[in-house]
């Protein structure tokens, strides 16, 4: 039943050699990896305007130079990550680059920051998409946690089905969104040129009394939230078809171009149509309404915008498992993140991300507004570290023509560092928790790594000298009565050892006498030892007795306790048996050098 | 840690022979077993008045004859149960009496009805006590589910501590309540005789237009809710000090007298002071206010009334585990209800009752009003069956002077049967679910009994002919690499058998070659078989291989799979290991005749 449901949801298991088919073409990779970055277009310009409007509508013209500054930063980031892709063709996320050049701890800061950030991405983007839906259908508002959770479930199942399959499905909404925004820009430019819009833009270059550099920087850093998600491509190089680095680099450039045009287009239109941010309507919605009126095209644009906000979560689902895999390979995360599932994806990473983001949604009751600045700084810290790592690399290796590359990374690093500082200063109350969770995550990484190192030390073997040695053995069989189960267990024990002891734990004299008599009558060729339990516990006297066995036969190194266990025909039959065997197992298992053999006895009725 | 907390809450474990000290004196037994019955005084009269008031205040005088009718029924029930106690000195609940005389199925109807009823008792009485508290402190109203759950937790812990200890604690509130009601009655009679109360009772015997027999019967059946809990003593005979039957009979008579005086006293005072039921104040509260004014005594009476409502739950906690024990002894409930816990109580029954009633509270959100009729009919069905059983017994055995006893039981049976029918007719919408859950419970009893019978058939052994037989044995060791763990496991296997196979499941050619080479180098004296897994599953190829082993060596009957398992030093280390061994165990365990030996390997760091 469970297997069938799994097959239905996830699909048939795939063979390992099918992995090559699971690689992404550029077109599909762009869809999967860019949804996070592209979705930022839906709110990037608005973030800038929201800061500027605090100085009055006259200040809105500043959005133009600020948007171009963001565009410049985007260009630097794209060029910088393009360099990283070629330098790290096996996947060069911030974790790899920082670790490789700046040491493990710095790498872990970048990696940990990104891991947490992906969880936030899923929570924030599904909440945003839920808000878009509940704005349209207010009756759904009270069910918004459920809606967000259903979205997470959908993306999870899609990703468990495998990367190509999810890419095939997700391609359509992503390209529809790109199409919609370009349609909006072209329509907007046409309206503006024909002068049909009848609006007056704010005067460019007008003096704004009281404007400060601090405010402008804040507007700039807010606008930079449009750049989150740019790093996804460089993390995901292993998912590309060969030649992977070249395909990844081209995809990155393509993404940069589309993102840049869309972002600056929206910013320019917002200025041209004199649009100011409103509490109850997004900037994109205002532009769309101005350009096309509130008709079919307007609703189409709104719908695909909601869809892309939801799909931003998918980028995290593509990137998180790969990053977790890399951390697990370096022994900073549990092994399980290295296991490929039935459909060749890193299912454990997918499920882990899904559960944590769902918990975050539940804990915040779907109200994730406060998490956005945290989410933004969580991206810019690894951006900065990654580029600092690249700087170090250029200086250290100095390949031919390294200097321009170094300059690009330096400018990029300084800009992203500045943005980090601006975030810290201007939004400290919302981002201070990063100082809490980053140390915790890194501490966990180090502890895990330590455990694996200790483990390897303990398990290491010298194949030339350390061979297995045969020793003596004694088998202990707890018996509750004389039944077919005990007969079966003794029969099994006799095939393994000649030193067998049956132990009966009795509660009162009468039943002990009865048992001894019946055992003598049966005479199975095994001596019976009777223990008396005054506290009605079977486990404790038995455990004490086993201690005695160990003490008596110092030469016998292996003590095996044989525990019969019923295999019932129906699950509920298990409730009808005292699970003494499980209890005994758990209790004895905590002891050194007692082996436990479970002897199944299958009930036929 | 857990053990310490348990010790603190429950107390030290007790030896089996201490059971004799756990028997109850009459004084304590009365406290533990009568709280349910006595608490009915708090609402019994009110239930009658609530029906009568529908015909106007003039009809209230009928409460007097009706109360005397209830008193008569109480006397019959007490006499009837007294007879049962002497007839069944080992405990004669409705289940035993009905089963013994009317057959197993009828017994199960009585037993099942009572079991469910005890769960309802706990839910209803804790809710009622919670309502009493939140009436006094309305700010607590939104936390009423939590309050009710805390009450259940308190009673559960008290009962887990053992029966004498809970009796010692519970004695005070029960006797305080008895004291409070007698104080009220004496004060009331004094006020009435001195004429200080200045109230006019309704005219006794006044004609009430439109009054019907149906309405009067309904009022009578509502008043009979005061009789719930009377059966507790006869169920609990084994808890009494020797001579148990005589002590139990005296306790029962004592309880009947106290209950009767209190009930008729309240009814008479209510009539004498012309009290009509009000929506927002109980009848007892009105009487207390009239007699003593709203001073200290009034609040004392209100407080102990709330307390006794809560303690009614305790009667169920005393009776349920005993009834479950009896049903389990007859194989109609799981064995676990027969196990005595650390403090010699039937802990599983206590915990089971606690969990189910807590679930009921949560499901109903603490609003259990609707359950009261169900709860009442659930008591009167076993009342009827128990007395019918006694009737049958008298007719069959015909001991000397049996006829008066037969008459008592017959009158009792007919009355309780009538009450059942009145409940069914007048409150069908609230009690119909009994036709749903009773068949379900009885079906479950029968299924459980069937399973135990099947089990006994399968396990039965002929001690003269069926002895254990020694057979061949082969050991299979899954290996993941060459480590100290595998060395330890092979060493153990060699001490048990000469026929050992190590199996390695590889995912690609390279790692398989490497493993084969290293194994040859190590040469542990065990042959290695390599399997290739195309689906990255370790369990499936291994399981298929074991099938082959079974097929190849038909003469070898015992196949043992040895699974090494880490015992980690810290619990969270377990998360860092793929739990392949657990998965393997679970998967292989579902197969016939594969034994699984778990070989612990204790990590030192």
Interface residues (C-beta under 8 A of the other chain):
Chain A: X13 X14 X15 X16 X17 X334 X335 X336 X339 X340 X342 X448 X451 X452 X454 X455 X457 X458 X459 X460 X461 X463 X464 X466 X467 X468 X469 X470 X471 X472 X473 X482 X483 X484 X485 X487 X488 X490 X491 X492 X494 X495 X496 X497 X507 X508 X518 X521 X522 X523 X524 X525 X526 X534 X535 X536 X537 X557 X558 X560 X565 X567 X573 X575 X576 X577 X578 X585 X589 X590 X591 X592 X593 X594 X595 X596 X597 X598 X599 X600 X602 X603 X604 X605
Chain B: X13 X14 X15 X16 X17 X334 X335 X336 X339 X340 X342 X448 X451 X452 X454 X455 X457 X458 X459 X460 X461 X463 X464 X466 X467 X468 X469 X470 X471 X472 X473 X482 X483 X484 X485 X487 X488 X490 X491 X492 X494 X495 X496 X497 X507 X508 X518 X521 X522 X523 X524 X525 X526 X534 X535 X536 X537 X557 X558 X560 X565 X567 X573 X575 X576 X577 X578 X585 X589 X590 X591 X592 X593 X594 X595 X596 X597 X598 X599 X600 X602 X603 X604 X605
